[in-house]
Amino acid sequence: MSLADNLKTAVANQASPKDAPSAKAEFDGETWDVQTAPVPGAVITDFSDILREMGIDPHGFEVSGKPRISRWQFSYRDMDGEMVTEWRTAYRLNLAPVQDRINLPALYAEVARDSEKRQSPRVHGPSTVVVCWGDVQTGKVDHLGGVKELLERLEEKRETLREYLKRTPHDHIVVADVGDIIEGFDNVASQIRTNGLSLMDQVDVAAVEFWKTIKLCAEFAPVDVLSIPSNHCAWRRGGKQIAGLPSDDWGIHINKRLEALNAEVGLDVNFHRPASDYIEMLEFDIKGTKLGLAHGHQARNPKSVCDWWGKMSHAGELSCDILLTGHFHFPTFKPSGRNAATGRTKWHVQCSTLDNGSAWVRNAFGEDGDPALTVFTINESGFDVSGFALL
């Protein structure tokens, strides 16, 4: 073996120190955990070539979170026997499936067209239609799909609502945000990996989709919009710890934002929120019938909602004829007590979810209702049982 051959062998051995990380990729059925081999040169941000070499489709997976980067100087002798020092870099990547991208400018263009006030033909009658916008959980990915499937579902529900309003006698509409209008990131650790939208995009998309529903209802009758705090929309710090007041809530924020938008557009719409920053529920009078609105997360399970309602009434809150809640992802309505002054039955309505399904609710309670838009009517005699429908 010549001296040159010996030098080549020495250089090759020096280029791969024993403590350098080796390339490795592990797949858990949904995400990749990737450790790259040392890469010479400057820090890179495009990992497409590395992923291809490892057999991973860079168009099907994207980096989730921030890459962990290790850099060190490495010295060795080149072919001429001169000492060379260069930087080596290794990367640790978490890869998640690429999610559908939302064209937010296109969504905002929908809002920009709202200066045109439209009216649709309706059947007049002395009733209020209550539209329950419940548990949309914008940005959530579950067994029924992701962002694309959610937007398609909401558009379909709006068209069904339009047909319902055309045939249902009414002179007033209440649109109730029953809570969890966004998914958020602080309820469970997996949200950072499974959500299809950032927090900012969740709020943007949720606001636009809610506005489109409000605008549709305003074509038919005067509208009152109700919003209350909820667990997915709460401002949290360090996991599940509440960081502020009950009113520090993304659903409340969206209500205020749309109220400001409507001040410029001028639709016949009024916006309502709890009377105090410290209260998680509200009451709204409809033709002499009090509608109470709460998300429902205050109760431990679906069967205990009415027990919680009784405690709130004892505390001077939710002294209402109808309590509307969500949270548990399946619809019910049932009688619960009686109004001593009017003699009428009091009702609890638990509205449907509009989200992409809830594996959590299914695993915890054995229930997972189909997505639907819950509607019901209130007339001079109170809750009209015949007007309850799932659209």
C-alpha positions in Angstrom: 0.0 0.0 0.0 1.4 3.4 -1.0 1.6 6.5 1.2 -1.2 8.1 -0.8 -3.4 5.1 -0.1 -2.6 5.2 3.6 -3.5 8.9 3.6 -6.9 8.3 1.9 -7.7 5.6 4.5 -6.8 8.0 7.3 -8.9 10.8 5.9 -11.9 8.5 5.4 -11.6 7.3 9.0 -11.3 10.8 10.3 -14.4 12.0 8.5 -16.7 9.8 10.6 -15.9 10.2 14.3 -17.3 7.6 16.6 -19.4 10.0 18.6 -21.2 11.5 15.5 -24.9 10.6 15.3 -25.9 8.1 12.7 -29.0 8.5 10.5 -32.1 7.0 11.9 -35.9 7.3 11.2 -38.7 5.9 13.3 -42.4 5.9 12.2 -45.2 5.4 14.8 -48.0 5.0 12.2 -48.7 8.7 11.9 -45.5 10.7 12.5 -41.8 10.4 11.9 -38.9 10.9 14.4 -35.8 11.5 12.3 -32.2 11.8 13.3 -29.9 12.9 10.4 -26.3 12.0 9.9 -23.7 14.8 10.1 -24.0 17.3 7.2 -21.1 19.6 6.2 -21.6 23.3 5.6 -24.0 25.9 6.8 -27.3 25.2 8.6 -30.0 24.2 6.2 -33.8 24.8 6.4 -34.9 22.7 3.4 -34.7 19.0 4.4 -36.3 17.6 1.2 -33.1 16.0 -0.2 -32.3 14.4 3.2 -35.9 13.0 3.6 -35.8 11.6 0.1 -32.5 9.8 0.8 -34.2 8.3 3.9 -37.2 7.2 1.8 -39.7 9.8 3.2 -41.9 11.8 0.9 -41.2 15.5 1.6 -44.5 16.4 0.0 -46.4 14.1 2.4 -44.7 15.2 5.6 -43.6 18.5 7.1 -41.5 19.5 10.1 -43.7 19.9 13.2 -42.3 22.3 15.7 -38.7 23.5 15.7 -35.8 21.2 14.6 -33.2 20.3 17.2 -29.8 21.3 15.7 -26.4 20.1 16.9 -23.3 21.8 15.4 -19.6 21.1 16.1 -16.2 21.7 14.5 -14.4 18.8 13.0 -10.7 18.8 12.0 -8.9 16.3 9.7 -6.0 16.2 7.3 -6.9 16.6 3.6 -5.3 14.7 0.7 -2.3 16.9 0.9 -1.8 16.3 4.5 -2.9 19.8 5.5 -5.2 20.2 8.6 -8.7 21.3 7.6 -11.4 22.4 10.1 -15.1 22.6 9.1 -18.5 22.7 10.7 -20.7 19.6 10.8 -24.4 19.8 11.6 -26.9 17.1 12.6 -30.7 17.5 12.8 -33.4 15.9 14.9 -36.8 16.4 13.2 -40.4 15.6 14.1 -42.5 15.1 11.0 -46.3 15.2 10.8 -48.6 14.7 7.8 -49.0 17.8 5.7 -52.4 19.4 6.5 -54.7 21.2 4.1 -53.7 24.8 3.6 -56.4 27.4 4.1 -56.6 30.3 1.7 -57.3 33.0 4.3 -57.4 35.9 1.7 -60.2 34.1 -0.1 -62.1 33.8 3.2 -61.6 37.4 4.0 -62.9 38.3 0.5 -66.2 36.7 1.7 -66.4 39.3 4.5 -65.5 42.1 2.1 -68.6 41.4 0.0 -70.9 41.8 3.1 -71.6 45.5 2.3 -74.4 44.2 0.1 -77.5 43.7 2.3 -79.6 40.8 1.1 -83.1 39.7 2.0 -84.6 36.3 1.4 -88.3 35.4 1.3 -89.6 33.9 4.5 -92.8 32.8 6.2 -93.8 35.4 8.8 -94.9 34.2 12.2 -94.6 35.1 15.8 -91.8 32.7 16.6 -88.0 32.9 17.2 -85.7 30.4 15.6 -82.7 29.5 17.8 -79.7 28.3 15.8 -77.1 26.4 17.9 -73.5 26.9 16.6 -72.0 24.4 18.9 -68.6 22.7 19.3 -67.2 23.6 15.9 -63.7 23.2 17.3 -62.1 24.9 14.3 -58.7 23.4 13.5 -59.4 20.0 15.1 -58.5 16.8 13.2 -60.3 13.7 14.2 -61.9 10.6 12.7 -64.3 12.6 10.4 -61.5 14.6 8.8 -59.6 17.9 9.0 -60.0 21.5 8.0 -61.2 20.8 4.5 -64.0 18.5 5.7 -65.1 20.9 8.4 -65.5 23.8 5.9 -67.4 21.6 3.5 -69.7 20.5 6.4 -70.3 24.0 7.6 -71.2 25.2 4.1 -73.6 22.2 3.7 -75.3 23.1 7.1 -75.7 26.7 6.0 -77.5 25.7 2.9 -79.8 23.3 4.9 -80.4 26.2 7.4 -81.4 28.4 4.5 -84.1 26.0 3.4 -85.3 25.5 7.0 -85.7 29.3 7.4 -87.6 29.6 4.1 -90.3 27.2 5.3 -90.4 27.9 9.1 -92.6 30.8 10.3 -90.6 33.3 12.3 -89.9 37.0 12.9 -86.7 36.8 14.9 -83.5 34.6 15.0 -81.1 33.9 17.8 -77.7 32.6 16.8 -76.1 31.0 19.9 -72.4 30.2 20.0 -72.6 27.3 22.5 -68.8 27.3 23.0 -65.7 25.6 21.7 -65.7 27.6 18.5 -62.0 26.8 18.1 -60.0 23.7 19.1 -57.1 25.5 20.9 -53.9 23.9 22.0 -54.0 23.6 25.8 -56.6 20.9 26.6 -54.5 17.9 25.8 -50.8 17.5 24.7 -51.7 15.8 21.4 -53.3 19.0 20.0 -49.8 20.4 19.2 -49.4 17.4 16.8 -52.9 16.7 15.5 -54.4 20.2 14.9 -54.7 21.3 11.3 -54.4 25.1 11.9 -52.3 27.4 14.1 -54.1 29.2 16.9 -54.2 32.4 14.9 -55.7 30.7 11.8 -58.2 28.9 14.0 -59.5 32.2 15.3 -59.5 33.7 11.8 -61.4 30.8 10.2 -63.8 30.4 13.1 -64.7 34.1 12.9 -65.3 34.1 9.2 -67.4 30.9 9.3 -69.5 32.3 12.2 -70.0 35.6 10.4 -71.2 33.8 7.2 -73.8 32.0 9.3 -74.9 35.3 11.0 -75.1 37.0 7.7 -77.3 34.3 6.3 -79.7 34.6 9.2 -79.8 38.4 8.8 -81.3 37.9 5.3 -84.4 36.5 7.0 -85.0 38.4 10.2 -83.4 40.6 12.9 -80.7 38.6 14.7 -79.3 38.4 18.2 -75.9 36.7 18.6 -75.1 35.1 22.0 -71.6 33.9 23.1 -70.3 32.4 26.3 -66.9 31.2 27.5 -65.9 27.5 27.1 -63.1 25.2 27.9 -61.4 25.0 24.5 -61.5 28.7 24.1 -60.2 29.7 27.5 -56.9 31.5 27.9 -54.5 29.1 29.6 -50.9 29.1 30.7 -48.8 26.0 31.4 -51.2 23.5 30.2 -54.7 23.5 31.7 -54.2 26.3 34.2 -56.6 29.2 33.5 -54.6 32.4 33.0 -57.3 35.1 33.3 -60.9 35.8 33.8 -63.8 33.7 32.3 -64.2 36.5 29.7 -60.6 36.0 28.5 -61.9 33.6 25.9 -61.5 33.3 22.2 -65.2 32.8 21.6 -65.9 36.1 23.5 -63.1 37.7 21.4 -64.7 36.6 18.2 -68.1 37.9 19.3 -66.5 41.4 20.0 -64.6 41.3 16.7 -67.8 40.6 14.7 -69.7 43.2 16.6 -67.1 45.8 15.5 -67.3 44.5 11.9 -71.1 44.7 11.9 -70.9 48.3 13.1 -69.4 49.1 9.7 -71.6 46.8 7.7 -74.9 47.7 9.4 -76.8 44.5 9.4 -79.8 44.2 11.8 -77.8 42.2 14.3 -77.1 42.7 18.0 -74.3 40.9 20.0 -74.6 39.7 23.6 -72.1 38.3 26.1 -72.3 37.5 29.8 -73.1 40.5 32.0 -69.9 40.2 34.0 -66.4 39.2 33.2 -66.6 36.7 36.0 -69.7 34.8 34.7 -69.6 31.9 32.3 -73.2 31.9 31.3 -75.9 34.3 30.2 -79.7 34.7 30.1 -81.7 36.2 27.2 -85.4 36.9 27.1 -87.3 35.7 24.0 -91.0 36.6 23.9 -91.2 36.3 27.7 -89.3 33.0 27.8 -85.8 33.1 29.4 -83.2 31.2 27.4 -80.1 30.3 29.4 -76.8 29.6 27.6 -73.8 27.8 29.0 -71.2 25.6 27.4 -71.7 22.6 29.8 -68.1 21.8 30.8 -69.0 22.9 34.3 -70.8 19.5 34.7 -68.8 16.3 35.2 -70.9 14.3 32.7 -74.1 14.7 30.6 -76.4 13.4 33.3 -75.3 15.9 35.8 -75.9 19.1 33.7 -79.4 19.6 35.2 -78.0 19.1 38.7 -75.5 21.9 38.0 -78.3 24.0 36.6 -80.3 23.6 39.8 -77.2 24.8 41.8 -76.8 27.8 39.5 -80.5 28.7 40.0 -79.9 28.5 43.8 -77.1 30.9 43.4 -79.3 33.4 41.5 -77.9 32.4 38.0 -79.7 30.7 35.1 -83.2 31.2 36.5 -84.3 30.3 33.0 -87.1 28.3 31.2 -84.7 26.7 28.7 -81.1 25.8 29.3 -79.0 25.4 26.1 -75.6 23.6 26.5 -73.1 21.7 24.3 -69.7 20.2 25.3 -70.8 16.5 25.2 -71.0 16.2 21.4 -74.5 14.6 21.1 -78.0 16.1 21.1 -80.7 15.7 23.7 -83.7 17.6 24.9 -85.7 16.8 28.0 -88.0 18.4 30.6 -86.4 19.5 33.8 -88.6 21.0 36.5 -91.3 23.6 36.2 -91.5 27.4 36.3 -93.5 28.1 39.4 -94.7 31.5 38.1 -96.0 30.4 34.7 -96.6 26.7 35.3 -94.7 25.8 32.2 -92.3 22.9 31.9 -88.6 23.9 31.9 -86.3 22.3 29.3 -82.7 21.3 28.9 -81.4 21.3 25.3 -78.0 19.8 24.6 -77.1 20.7 21.1 -75.3 18.7 18.4 -71.6 19.1 17.6 -70.4 20.5 14.3 -66.8 19.2 14.6 -64.9 16.4 13.1 -66.0 13.9 15.7 -64.6 13.3 19.2 -62.6 10.2 20.0 -62.3 11.6 23.5 -66.1 11.7 24.1 -66.5 8.3 22.5 -63.9 6.7 24.8 -65.0 8.6 27.9 -68.8 8.3 27.6 -69.6 5.8 24.8 -71.3 8.6 22.8 -70.2 10.4 19.6 -73.2 12.0 17.9 -73.2 12.7 14.1 -72.4 16.4 13.3 -75.6 18.4 12.9 -76.9 21.9 13.3 -79.5 22.0 16.2 -82.4 24.4 15.8 -85.6 24.9 17.8 -88.3 27.6 18.1 -89.8 29.6 20.9 -93.2 31.3 20.6 -95.6 33.1 22.9 -96.2 29.9 24.8 -92.6 29.1 25.3 -90.5 26.2 24.0 -92.2 24.7 20.9 -91.3 21.0 21.1 -92.4 20.5 17.5 -89.8 23.0 16.3 -86.8 21.0 17.5 -84.7 19.7 14.6 -81.3 18.5 13.6 -80.2 19.9 10.3 
